[in-house]
Amino acid sequence: MSQLYPSSKDFTSENLEKEIITRFRSLVKFLPPKCRIFRETWDTSTVLCLDFDDCPSYLPISKVKSPLLSEIAQKLGISQSISFKMGNRSMGWVTLPVKESQ
């Protein structure tokens, strides 16, 4: 009988992290493949980091499109803020609006 669900070994935090970043990238098609996407913990918050060190020309347009990035990050529930970076340098920051409980 074939397996209908992935095995429990597929549910590691590392694999889940990769999956959520892959989903985010698939929804934000204007980000170049060279843009490094990762999450960091800052105090009690999670920050979605977009590193444009290898593709600096994409930073300005990505900052302009930050409302779309924020909407997608919020929809996926992957962070409370977005950090725009060039290597170790912070080039911008967006705090996502708090969603009202329904």
ABEGO torsion letter per residue (X at the ends): XBBABBBAAAABAAAAAAAAAAAAAAABAABBAABBBBBBBBEABBBBBBBAAABAAAAAAAAAAAAAAAAAAAAAGABABBBBBBEABBAEBBBBBBBBBX
